[in-house]
Amino acid sequence: MSEDKEAQEDELLALASIYDEEEFRQAESAQGGEIQLCLELPPDFKVVVKDYPSTSSPIFTLSSKWVTRAQMSSLCRRLDELWEENQGCVILFMWIQFLKEEALDFLCIQSPLEVIRGGSKAGCERRKTDPAATALTSGSHSENTEEKKSENVKKEKSEPRLSSPSQLDPRAVLLMDPRADLLPQLLDFDEAQRQRVFDSKVFCCGICFVEKLGSSCLCFKECQHVYCKACMTEYFQIQIRDGNVQCLNCPEPKCTSLATPLQVKQLVDEELFARYDRLLLQSSLDLMADVVYCPRQSCGTAVMVEPDTTMGICSACQYAFCTLCKLGYHGLSNCKIPADELRNLRDEYLSATSEGKKFMEQRFGKRVIQKAVEESFSRDWLNENCKCCPRCGTNIQKVDGCNKMTCTSCRQYFCWLCLGLLSRVNPYSHFNNPHSPCYNQLFQGVDLDEEDAFWSDEED
């Protein structure tokens, strides 16, 4: 370190001895100094002061994201021509008006404008079908007829000659990598310009009926209906809290236009938007045929299912399950189904198409389906023709005789009408009791003599 410091001091002393104080001045309090150099210019070197607008034109550069350098070079020459025609006058306003109002016609750019997405050609040049590209290539191919030659001559007279790559103007500057995709930037710029125009207009909200600037309003993209942000914020908050994330549509009656997620994010807080985003994703997954949820209650993760398979593997808990019955994966074996659900298969099976019936037979097994159908029909017949014993539940069918029934299983006496239990000592007392629920039903319209005769017949 001491050797370096000594070398620095020696160098500063040497400089001070070579140059005078106007060129080199050593610092007093710090290691170092200040040097001022005067350049020696050649004898024919001139310094020119720009004197716009009396003599010289303004210095400019042209830049664009979508116009080629060849086209911008042509525009640069046209600006030079306008200056030569109006030399001595201010020219900037004329240049601006020309670029704004006449540039497209000057370059023969017409609709539709075709650009190469992510192409490697400089400036995303137009295809040969584009008039601008035609101007670039006209005269580069030999023509076989005089008619085509005359067409080329007319084009050269009516259309501007664009620069060849070797004649590109250095004032023409590209703003982006020619390999970049131009379309997204054009769309973003167009959207920003539309929003700027919208923000400056006045709209009447269809909910609160107050006129507000567009900057305080929300416009639905599909239908272009406009409402103020205050009303839409309250509307979105209520719908999201209720879980109706698929119902953030335009309030106009019968209008189905939906708000975009970006519009929702601009109007609600972060917590509410997180709920909206989560529910929207879940509802979208529910509509996808190849997405199921892990059946474990502690998990519930969405699982992508491969086509033509019934096995799902949860990426979170690694649980392998059957996508049909939601039980553990059972390979080629038939799905097991609880008894309660088995009884309900009949209506589903009978109303299914031939393909649906085949699928159910493959899923549960043909014998299981047949058993479910037979048991369902048996259950319907028992419900229509039998009653259950109030003691043991056995199905009892009444063929004939009186309303005193004897269960074939537990031998319990019971009333067929009200299913009340009867005494084994005197079972008919139930029917003679005026307070019995069956008394009025049995003897309505029957006189006392007939009643006595009825019981005496029964006893006999």
C-alpha positions in Angstrom: 0.0 0.0 0.0 2.8 2.5 0.8 4.5 1.7 -2.5 1.2 2.5 -4.4 0.8 5.8 -2.5 4.3 6.8 -3.3 3.8 6.0 -7.0 0.7 8.1 -7.1 2.4 11.1 -5.5 5.3 10.9 -8.0 2.8 10.7 -10.9 1.0 13.9 -9.7 4.3 15.7 -9.3 5.3 14.8 -12.8 2.0 16.0 -14.3 2.3 19.3 -12.4 5.7 19.8 -13.9 4.6 19.1 -17.4 1.3 21.1 -17.6 0.7 24.7 -16.4 -1.9 25.6 -13.8 -4.6 26.3 -16.4 -4.4 22.7 -17.7 -3.6 20.8 -14.5 -4.3 21.8 -10.9 -3.3 19.5 -8.1 -5.7 19.1 -5.2 -4.5 20.6 -1.9 -6.4 18.5 0.7 -6.9 15.2 -1.2 -4.9 12.8 -3.3 -5.7 13.7 -6.9 -6.2 16.8 -9.1 -8.2 18.4 -12.0 -7.1 18.5 -15.7 -8.6 20.7 -18.5 -7.6 19.8 -22.1 -7.9 22.0 -25.2 -8.3 20.0 -28.4 -6.4 21.0 -31.5 -8.7 21.0 -34.5 -7.7 20.5 -38.2 -7.4 23.7 -40.3 -10.5 22.9 -42.4 -12.7 22.0 -39.4 -16.0 24.0 -39.2 -18.5 24.6 -36.5 -22.1 25.1 -37.8 -24.9 26.6 -35.6 -28.4 25.3 -36.5 -30.6 28.2 -37.6 -34.0 26.7 -37.9 -36.3 27.8 -39.5 -34.5 30.5 -41.5 -32.0 28.1 -43.1 -31.8 24.6 -41.6 -34.5 22.0 -41.0 -35.3 20.4 -37.6 -33.3 17.4 -36.6 -35.6 14.4 -36.1 -35.8 10.6 -35.9 -38.8 8.4 -36.8 -39.6 5.3 -34.7 -42.4 2.8 -34.8 -43.3 -0.7 -33.6 -45.2 -1.8 -36.6 -43.9 0.2 -39.6 -40.8 -1.3 -41.4 -37.6 0.6 -41.6 -37.9 0.8 -45.4 -41.3 2.6 -45.0 -40.0 4.9 -42.3 -37.1 5.8 -44.6 -39.6 6.7 -47.3 -41.4 8.9 -44.7 -38.1 10.6 -43.8 -37.5 11.6 -47.4 -41.0 12.9 -47.7 -40.5 15.1 -44.6 -37.3 16.4 -46.2 -39.3 17.2 -49.4 -41.9 19.1 -47.4 -39.1 21.1 -45.7 -37.6 22.0 -49.1 -41.0 23.1 -50.4 -41.5 25.4 -47.3 -37.9 26.4 -46.4 -37.7 29.4 -44.2 -41.1 28.6 -42.5 -41.9 26.6 -39.4 -42.6 23.1 -40.5 -43.3 21.0 -37.4 -47.1 21.4 -37.6 -47.1 20.4 -41.3 -45.0 17.4 -40.5 -47.3 16.3 -37.7 -50.4 16.6 -39.9 -48.8 14.7 -42.7 -47.8 11.8 -40.4 -51.2 11.8 -38.7 -53.5 12.1 -41.7 -51.6 11.2 -44.9 -49.0 8.6 -43.9 -51.2 5.5 -44.6 -52.1 6.7 -48.0 -48.6 7.7 -48.8 -47.3 4.2 -47.9 -50.3 2.6 -49.7 -51.3 0.7 -46.5 -54.8 -0.6 -46.7 -57.1 -2.9 -44.7 -56.5 -5.6 -43.7 -52.9 -5.1 -42.5 -51.1 -8.4 -42.2 -48.3 -8.8 -39.8 -46.0 -11.8 -39.2 -46.4 -12.9 -35.6 -43.0 -13.4 -34.1 -41.4 -13.4 -37.6 -37.7 -13.0 -38.2 -38.0 -10.4 -40.9 -37.0 -6.9 -39.8 -39.8 -4.8 -38.8 -42.4 -7.6 -39.3 -42.7 -6.8 -43.0 -46.0 -7.2 -44.7 -46.6 -10.2 -47.0 -46.4 -9.8 -50.7 -50.2 -9.6 -50.9 -50.1 -6.3 -49.0 -50.0 -3.2 -51.2 -47.1 -1.9 -49.2 -45.1 -5.1 -49.8 -46.0 -5.0 -53.5 -44.4 -1.6 -53.7 -41.2 -3.0 -52.3 -41.1 -5.8 -54.8 -42.5 -4.2 -57.9 -40.0 -4.2 -60.8 -37.9 -7.0 -59.1 -39.3 -9.7 -61.4 -39.2 -9.9 -65.2 -42.6 -9.6 -66.8 -43.6 -11.4 -70.0 -46.3 -9.0 -71.4 -46.3 -5.3 -72.3 -49.5 -5.0 -70.3 -47.8 -6.0 -67.1 -44.8 -3.7 -67.8 -47.2 -0.8 -68.2 -48.8 -1.7 -64.9 -45.4 -1.5 -63.2 -44.7 1.9 -64.7 -48.1 3.2 -63.4 -47.4 1.8 -60.0 -44.0 3.4 -59.8 -45.6 6.7 -60.7 -48.6 6.5 -58.3 -46.9 4.7 -55.4 -43.9 5.9 -53.4 -40.6 4.1 -54.0 -39.6 2.5 -50.7 -36.0 2.2 -49.7 -34.0 -0.9 -50.4 -32.2 -2.4 -47.3 -29.0 -0.7 -48.5 -30.7 2.7 -48.6 -32.3 2.7 -45.1 -32.3 6.2 -43.5 -30.4 6.3 -40.2 -33.2 8.5 -38.8 -35.6 5.5 -39.1 -35.4 3.7 -35.8 -37.2 0.4 -34.8 -38.6 0.4 -31.2 -38.7 -3.4 -30.7 -36.9 -6.6 -31.5 -38.0 -7.7 -35.0 -38.4 -11.3 -33.6 -40.9 -10.2 -30.9 -44.6 -10.8 -31.3 -46.2 -7.6 -32.4 -49.9 -8.5 -32.1 -50.2 -8.3 -28.3 -48.6 -4.9 -28.2 -51.0 -3.6 -30.9 -54.0 -5.0 -29.0 -52.8 -3.5 -25.7 -52.3 -0.1 -27.3 -55.7 -0.2 -28.9 -57.3 -1.1 -25.6 -55.5 1.8 -23.8 -56.7 4.2 -26.5 -60.3 3.0 -26.2 -60.2 3.4 -22.5 -58.8 6.9 -22.8 -61.7 7.9 -25.0 -64.2 6.1 -22.7 -62.9 7.9 -19.6 -63.5 11.4 -21.2 -67.2 10.7 -21.9 -70.2 11.2 -19.6 -72.6 8.3 -19.0 -75.9 7.9 -17.0 -75.8 4.9 -14.6 -78.8 2.6 -15.2 -79.0 1.8 -11.4 -78.6 5.2 -9.6 -79.5 7.3 -12.6 -76.6 9.7 -11.9 -74.4 11.1 -14.7 -70.7 10.4 -14.3 -67.5 10.4 -16.3 -66.4 7.2 -17.9 -63.4 7.1 -15.5 -66.0 6.4 -12.7 -67.9 3.9 -14.7 -67.7 0.2 -15.7 -68.4 -0.9 -19.2 -69.3 -4.6 -19.9 -67.2 -5.8 -22.8 -69.7 -7.9 -24.7 -72.8 -5.7 -24.5 -71.2 -2.3 -23.9 -73.7 -1.4 -21.1 -72.4 1.1 -18.7 -72.9 1.5 -14.9 -71.1 3.5 -12.3 -68.4 1.7 -10.3 -70.0 2.5 -7.0 -73.2 0.6 -7.8 -71.3 -2.3 -9.4 -68.9 -2.6 -6.5 -71.9 -3.2 -4.1 -73.5 -5.6 -6.6 -70.3 -7.6 -6.9 -69.7 -7.7 -3.2 -73.1 -9.2 -2.5 -72.9 -11.8 -5.2 -69.4 -13.0 -4.2 -70.3 -13.2 -0.5 -73.3 -15.4 -1.5 -71.0 -17.6 -3.6 -72.7 -16.6 -6.9 -69.4 -16.0 -8.8 -71.0 -17.2 -12.1 -73.7 -14.5 -11.8 -71.5 -11.3 -12.1 -73.4 -10.4 -15.2 -74.7 -7.1 -16.6 -77.7 -5.9 -14.5 -79.6 -5.1 -17.7 -82.7 -7.3 -17.9 -82.1 -10.5 -20.0 -78.5 -9.5 -20.6 -76.0 -12.3 -20.1 -72.7 -10.4 -20.6 -70.3 -11.2 -17.7 -67.7 -9.0 -16.0 -64.1 -10.0 -16.6 -61.9 -11.0 -13.7 -59.8 -7.9 -14.2 -62.9 -5.7 -13.8 -63.9 -7.6 -10.7 -60.4 -7.2 -9.2 -60.5 -3.4 -9.8 -63.7 -3.0 -7.8 -63.5 -5.4 -4.8 -60.8 -5.8 -2.1 -58.1 -8.5 -2.1 -59.9 -10.8 0.3 -63.1 -10.8 -1.6 -61.3 -11.2 -4.9 -59.4 -14.2 -3.5 -62.8 -15.8 -2.7 -64.1 -15.0 -6.1 -61.1 -16.4 -7.8 -61.2 -19.6 -5.7 -64.9 -20.2 -6.3 -64.6 -19.4 -10.0 -61.9 -22.0 -10.4 -63.9 -24.6 -8.5 -67.0 -24.0 -10.6 -64.9 -24.2 -13.8 -63.4 -27.5 -12.7 -66.9 -28.9 -11.9 -67.8 -28.3 -15.5 -64.9 -30.3 -16.8 -65.6 -33.9 -17.6 -62.0 -35.0 -16.9 -61.8 -33.5 -13.4 -63.0 -35.1 -10.2 -62.3 -34.4 -6.6 -60.5 -36.6 -4.1 -63.2 -38.3 -2.0 -61.3 -38.1 1.2 -63.0 -35.5 3.4 -59.7 -34.2 4.7 -58.4 -33.5 1.2 -60.9 -32.7 -1.7 -58.1 -31.8 -4.2 -59.1 -31.6 -7.9 -57.8 -34.6 -9.8 -57.3 -34.9 -13.6 -58.5 -38.2 -14.9 -57.0 -39.9 -17.9 -59.5 -40.9 -20.7 -60.9 -44.4 -20.8 -60.0 -45.1 -17.2 -61.8 -45.2 -13.8 -58.8 -44.7 -11.6 -57.9 -41.4 -10.1 -54.8 -40.7 -8.1 -54.8 -37.6 -5.8 -51.7 -35.5 -6.3 -51.9 -34.2 -2.7 -52.6 -37.3 -0.6 -51.7 -40.0 -3.2 -55.1 -41.7 -2.6 -56.0 -44.1 -5.5 -59.8 -44.3 -5.9 -62.5 -45.3 -8.3 -63.9 -42.3 -10.1 -67.4 -43.9 -10.4 -68.2 -45.1 -6.8 -65.5 -42.8 -5.1 -64.3 -45.8 -3.0 -60.8 -47.3 -3.0 -59.7 -48.3 -6.5 -60.9 -51.9 -7.1 -59.4 -52.6 -10.5 -61.7 -54.6 -12.9 -64.1 -55.6 -10.1 -67.6 -54.2 -10.1 -68.4 -51.1 -8.0 -69.9 -51.9 -4.7 -73.1 -50.0 -3.9 -75.0 -49.6 -0.5 -78.3 -51.4 -0.2 -80.3 -48.2 0.0 -78.8 -47.0 -3.3 -79.2 -50.4 -4.9 -83.0 -50.1 -4.5 -83.0 -46.9 -6.5 -81.2 -48.3 -9.5 -84.3 -49.7 -11.1 -85.8 -46.4 -12.3 -82.3 -45.2 -13.5 -81.7 -48.4 -15.3 -85.2 -48.7 -17.0 -85.1 -45.1 -18.1 -81.5 -45.3 -19.5 -80.6 -45.7 -23.1 -79.1 -48.9 -24.4 -75.6 -47.5 -24.0 -76.5 -46.3 -20.5 -77.8 -49.7 -19.5 -74.7 -51.4 -20.8 -72.5 -49.0 -18.9 -74.4 -49.7 -15.6 -74.2 -53.4 -16.2 -70.4 -53.1 -16.6 -70.1 -50.9 -13.6 -72.2 -52.8 -11.1 -72.4 -56.2 -12.8 -75.4 -57.6 -14.7 -76.6 -59.9 -11.9 -76.6 -56.9 -9.4 -78.7 -54.8 -11.8 -81.2 -57.7 -12.4 -81.5 -58.2 -8.6 -82.1 -54.5 -8.1 -84.8 -54.5 -10.7 -86.5 -57.6 -9.3 -86.3 -56.4 -5.7 -87.7 -53.0 -6.7 -90.7 -54.6 -8.4 -91.2 -56.9 -5.3 -91.1 -53.9 -3.1 -93.7 -52.1 -5.1 -96.0 -55.1 -5.0 -95.6 -55.4 -1.2 -96.3 -51.7 -0.7 -99.5 -52.0 -2.7 -100.9 -55.3 -1.3 -99.4 -55.8 2.2 -99.0 -54.2 5.5 -96.3 -54.7 8.1 -96.9 -56.4 11.4 -96.7 -53.6 14.0 -94.6 -55.9 16.3 -92.0 -57.6 14.0 -92.5 -55.8 10.7 -93.3 -58.9 8.6 -95.3 -58.2 5.5 -98.8 -59.5 5.8 -101.3 -59.9 3.0 -105.0 -59.9 3.7 -106.8 -62.4 1.4 -110.3 -62.5 3.0 -112.0 -62.6 6.4 -112.4 -60.0 9.2 -110.0 -57.2 10.2 -108.4 -59.2 13.0 -105.1 -60.3 11.7 -102.6 -62.9 13.0 -98.9 -62.4 12.1 -97.5 -65.5 10.5 -94.1 -64.8 12.0 -94.6 -63.7 15.6 -98.3 -64.8 16.0 -99.3 -61.3 17.2 -103.0 -60.2 16.8 -103.4 -56.8 15.2 -106.1 -54.7 13.5 -105.8 -54.5 9.7 -107.4 -51.0 9.6 -105.3 -49.1 12.2 -102.5 -51.6 12.8 -103.2 -51.5 16.5 -102.1 -54.5 18.7 -105.0 -56.7 19.9 -105.4 -58.5 23.2 -104.9 -62.3 22.9 -107.6 -62.9 25.5 -110.4 -60.8 23.8 -109.1 -59.4 20.5 -112.6 -58.4 19.3 -113.0 -55.9 22.2 -111.0 -53.5 20.1 -113.8 -53.4 17.5 -116.6 -53.0 20.1 -114.9 -50.1 21.8 -116.6 -46.8 20.8 -113.4 -45.0 21.4 -111.4 -47.2 19.0 -110.2 -45.4 15.8 -111.8 -48.2 13.8 -115.3 -48.2 15.5 -116.9 -45.5 13.4 -115.3 -46.8 10.2 -116.7 -50.3 10.8 -120.3 -49.5 11.9 -121.1 -46.3 10.2 -124.7 -46.7 8.9 -125.1 -50.1 10.7 -127.9 -50.4 13.5 -127.4 -52.2 16.8 -129.2 -55.4 15.9 -127.0 -55.8 12.8 -123.9 -55.2 14.8 -124.9 -57.9 17.3 -125.6 -60.3 14.5 -122.2 -59.5 12.9 -120.3 -60.4 16.1 -122.3 -63.5 16.7 -121.5 -64.6 13.2 -117.9 -63.9 13.7 -117.8 -65.8 17.0 -119.6 -68.8 15.4 
